[in-house]
Amino acid sequence: MVITYYGYPNCGSCKKAKAWLDAQGITYHDVHIVETPPSIDELKKIVETSGLPLKKFYNTSGMKYRELGLKDKIASMSEDEQYELLSSEGMLIKRPLVTDGLKATVGFKESDFEENWKR
């Protein structure tokens, strides 16, 4: 099983998630979410496998989200427009984003990581 971890080095939740994965001895492919955000197709697969609605993938506390006024715009955007936006700007994606192609988690909650990633 290959785990892909999308994160941002300065993100506190990302640091906690990496420390958890490392402590469990779990190997993962580390991807800088800003330099290499997931493609539209990758995002669609991640959202689908997570079982979460697309709106849960937005970093609503981020500066970029507020800067673009997305709180009021998302409801009127099509899914395709939202995927395009998220894939073009990694800072808009809630992180860390972790997937193995069969399941996915967004953000860091130890209980979610225990359930999904503990071997």
Phi and psi in degrees as GROMACS dihedral restraints (atoms count N, CA, C in turn):
[ dihedral_restraints ]
;  ai    aj    ak    al  type     phi  dphi    fc
    3     4     5     6     1  -102.2    20    10
    4     5     6     7     1   121.7    20    10
    6     7     8     9     1  -100.3    20    10
    7     8     9    10     1   131.2    20    10
    9    10    11    12     1  -106.3    20    10
   10    11    12    13     1   127.9    20    10
   12    13    14    15     1  -115.2    20    10
   13    14    15    16     1   113.3    20    10
   15    16    17    18     1   -97.9    20    10
   16    17    18    19     1   119.3    20    10
   18    19    20    21     1  -147.8    20    10
   19    20    21    22     1   179.1    20    10
   21    22    23    24     1  -130.6    20    10
   22    23    24    25     1   124.7    20    10
   24    25    26    27     1   -53.6    20    10
   25    26    27    28     1   -33.7    20    10
   27    28    29    30     1   -89.3    20    10
   28    29    30    31     1     0.7    20    10
   30    31    32    33     1   -82.5    20    10
   31    32    33    34     1   126.1    20    10
   33    34    35    36     1   -62.1    20    10
   34    35    36    37     1   -43.7    20    10
   36    37    38    39     1   -63.9    20    10
   37    38    39    40     1   -36.9    20    10
   39    40    41    42     1   -64.5    20    10
   40    41    42    43     1   -42.2    20    10
   42    43    44    45     1   -62.3    20    10
   43    44    45    46     1   -41.8    20    10
   45    46    47    48     1   -64.8    20    10
   46    47    48    49     1   -41.4    20    10
   48    49    50    51     1   -64.8    20    10
   49    50    51    52     1   -44.6    20    10
   51    52    53    54     1   -63.2    20    10
   52    53    54    55     1   -42.2    20    10
   54    55    56    57     1   -61.4    20    10
   55    56    57    58     1   -39.8    20    10
   57    58    59    60     1   -64.8    20    10
   58    59    60    61     1   -49.2    20    10
   60    61    62    63     1   -59.7    20    10
   61    62    63    64     1   -44.1    20    10
   63    64    65    66     1   -63.0    20    10
   64    65    66    67     1   -42.0    20    10
   66    67    68    69     1   -64.0    20    10
   67    68    69    70     1   -29.1    20    10
   69    70    71    72     1   -85.2    20    10
   70    71    72    73     1    -6.0    20    10
   72    73    74    75     1    72.8    20    10
   73    74    75    76     1    26.2    20    10
   75    76    77    78     1   -89.3    20    10
   76    77    78    79     1   127.3    20    10
   78    79    80    81     1   -86.7    20    10
   79    80    81    82     1   138.4    20    10
   81    82    83    84     1  -146.7    20    10
   82    83    84    85     1   154.8    20    10
   84    85    86    87     1   -90.6    20    10
   85    86    87    88     1   115.7    20    10
   87    88    89    90     1   -88.9    20    10
   88    89    90    91     1   117.6    20    10
   90    91    92    93     1  -118.2    20    10
   91    92    93    94     1   126.6    20    10
   93    94    95    96     1   -73.2    20    10
   94    95    96    97     1   111.4    20    10
   96    97    98    99     1   -65.1    20    10
   97    98    99   100     1   -23.8    20    10
   99   100   101   102     1   -84.6    20    10
  100   101   102   103     1   -43.3    20    10
  102   103   104   105     1   -72.5    20    10
  103   104   105   106     1   -34.5    20    10
  105   106   107   108     1  -138.0    20    10
  106   107   108   109     1    73.5    20    10
  108   109   110   111     1   -67.8    20    10
  109   110   111   112     1   155.2    20    10
  111   112   113   114     1   -62.2    20    10
  112   113   114   115     1   146.1    20    10
  114   115   116   117     1   -70.2    20    10
  115   116   117   118     1   170.0    20    10
  117   118   119   120     1   -57.6    20    10
  118   119   120   121     1   -47.1    20    10
  120   121   122   123     1   -62.6    20    10
  121   122   123   124     1   -41.6    20    10
  123   124   125   126     1   -63.3    20    10
  124   125   126   127     1   -44.7    20    10
  126   127   128   129     1   -60.6    20    10
  127   128   129   130     1   -43.8    20    10
  129   130   131   132     1   -59.7    20    10
  130   131   132   133     1   -43.2    20    10
  132   133   134   135     1   -66.6    20    10
  133   134   135   136     1   -41.4    20    10
  135   136   137   138     1   -63.5    20    10
  136   137   138   139     1   -46.0    20    10
  138   139   140   141     1   -61.3    20    10
  139   140   141   142     1   -45.3    20    10
  141   142   143   144     1   -60.7    20    10
  142   143   144   145     1   -46.3    20    10
  144   145   146   147     1   -73.1    20    10
  145   146   147   148     1   -21.6    20    10
  147   148   149   150     1   -76.2    20    10
  148   149   150   151     1   -27.6    20    10
  150   151   152   153     1    76.7    20    10
  151   152   153   154     1     6.9    20    10
  153   154   155   156     1   -99.7    20    10
  154   155   156   157     1   153.4    20    10
  156   157   158   159     1   -70.0    20    10
  157   158   159   160     1   153.7    20    10
  159   160   161   162     1   -55.1    20    10
  160   161   162   163     1   -36.2    20    10
  162   163   164   165     1   -61.6    20    10
  163   164   165   166     1   -21.4    20    10
  165   166   167   168     1   -73.2    20    10
  166   167   168   169     1   -10.0    20    10
  168   169   170   171     1   -91.9    20    10
  169   170   171   172     1     0.3    20    10
  171   172   173   174     1   -88.6    20    10
  172   173   174   175     1   136.4    20    10
  174   175   176   177     1   -82.3    20    10
  175   176   177   178     1    81.2    20    10
  177   178   179   180     1   -68.2    20    10
  178   179   180   181     1   -15.7    20    10
  180   181   182   183     1   -95.1    20    10
  181   182   183   184     1     0.6    20    10
  183   184   185   186     1   -80.0    20    10
  184   185   186   187     1   153.5    20    10
  186   187   188   189     1   -62.0    20    10
  187   188   189   190     1   -41.2    20    10
  189   190   191   192     1   -62.3    20    10
  190   191   192   193     1   -40.5    20    10
  192   193   194   195     1   -60.4    20    10
  193   194   195   196     1   -46.8    20    10
  195   196   197   198     1   -69.5    20    10
  196   197   198   199     1   -42.0    20    10
  198   199   200   201     1   -55.8    20    10
  199   200   201   202     1   -41.0    20    10
  201   202   203   204     1   -85.7    20    10
  202   203   204   205     1    -2.1    20    10
  204   205   206   207     1    61.1    20    10
  205   206   207   208     1    37.8    20    10
  207   208   209   210     1   -70.7    20    10
  208   209   210   211     1   -22.3    20    10
  210   211   212   213     1   -52.8    20    10
  211   212   213   214     1   -40.9    20    10
  213   214   215   216     1   -92.7    20    10
  214   215   216   217     1   -13.4    20    10
  216   217   218   219     1   -96.0    20    10
  217   218   219   220     1   -30.9    20    10
  219   220   221   222     1   -56.7    20    10
  220   221   222   223     1   -42.2    20    10
  222   223   224   225     1   -58.3    20    10
  223   224   225   226     1   -31.0    20    10
  225   226   227   228     1   -96.0    20    10
  226   227   228   229     1     0.2    20    10
  228   229   230   231     1   -88.9    20    10
  229   230   231   232     1   146.0    20    10
  231   232   233   234     1   -75.3    20    10
  232   233   234   235     1   163.0    20    10
  234   235   236   237     1   -60.4    20    10
  235   236   237   238     1   -41.0    20    10
  237   238   239   240     1   -60.2    20    10
  238   239   240   241     1   -41.4    20    10
  240   241   242   243     1   -64.4    20    10
  241   242   243   244     1   -39.1    20    10
  243   244   245   246     1   -67.1    20    10
  244   245   246   247     1   -43.5    20    10
  246   247   248   249     1   -62.4    20    10
  247   248   249   250     1   -40.8    20    10
  249   250   251   252     1   -60.1    20    10
  250   251   252   253     1   -46.2    20    10
  252   253   254   255     1   -62.9    20    10
  253   254   255   256     1   -49.9    20    10
  255   256   257   258     1   -62.8    20    10
  256   257   258   259     1   -40.0    20    10
  258   259   260   261     1   -73.5    20    10
  259   260   261   262     1   -17.9    20    10
  261   262   263   264     1   -93.8    20    10
  262   263   264   265     1   -12.0    20    10
  264   265   266   267     1  -143.9    20    10
  265   266   267   268     1    94.4    20    10
  267   268   269   270     1   -58.0    20    10
  268   269   270   271     1   -27.8    20    10
  270   271   272   273     1   -69.2    20    10
  271   272   273   274     1   -13.9    20    10
  273   274   275   276     1   -83.5    20    10
  274   275   276   277     1   -14.0    20    10
  276   277   278   279     1   -89.5    20    10
  277   278   279   280     1   130.8    20    10
  279   280   281   282     1   -63.2    20    10
  280   281   282   283     1   138.8    20    10
  282   283   284   285     1  -133.8    20    10
  283   284   285   286     1   161.5    20    10
  285   286   287   288     1   -74.9    20    10
  286   287   288   289     1   155.9    20    10
  288   289   290   291     1  -113.3    20    10
  289   290   291   292     1   119.5    20    10
  291   292   293   294     1  -126.3    20    10
  292   293   294   295     1   132.3    20    10
  294   295   296   297     1  -148.3    20    10
  295   296   297   298     1   153.0    20    10
  297   298   299   300     1  -121.0    20    10
  298   299   300   301     1    10.6    20    10
  300   301   302   303     1    92.1    20    10
  301   302   303   304     1   -19.7    20    10
  303   304   305   306     1  -109.9    20    10
  304   305   306   307     1   -27.0    20    10
  306   307   308   309     1  -146.3    20    10
  307   308   309   310     1   165.8    20    10
  309   310   311   312     1  -152.5    20    10
  310   311   312   313     1   148.8    20    10
  312   313   314   315     1  -127.9    20    10
  313   314   315   316     1   151.5    20    10
  315   316   317   318     1  -129.9    20    10
  316   317   318   319     1   133.1    20    10
  318   319   320   321     1    80.3    20    10
  319   320   321   322     1   177.0    20    10
  321   322   323   324     1  -121.0    20    10
  322   323   324   325     1   113.2    20    10
  324   325   326   327     1  -128.3    20    10
  325   326   327   328     1   122.0    20    10
  327   328   329   330     1   -54.7    20    10
  328   329   330   331     1   -38.9    20    10
  330   331   332   333     1   -63.4    20    10
  331   332   333   334     1   -37.9    20    10
  333   334   335   336     1   -66.1    20    10
  334   335   336   337     1   -40.1    20    10
  336   337   338   339     1   -68.1    20    10
  337   338   339   340     1   -41.1    20    10
  339   340   341   342     1   -57.9    20    10
  340   341   342   343     1   -47.2    20    10
  342   343   344   345     1   -67.1    20    10
  343   344   345   346     1   -40.1    20    10
  345   346   347   348     1   -97.5    20    10
  346   347   348   349     1   -31.0    20    10
  348   349   350   351     1  -117.2    20    10
  349   350   351   352     1   -13.2    20    10
  351   352   353   354     1   -70.0    20    10
  352   353   354   355     1   136.0    20    10
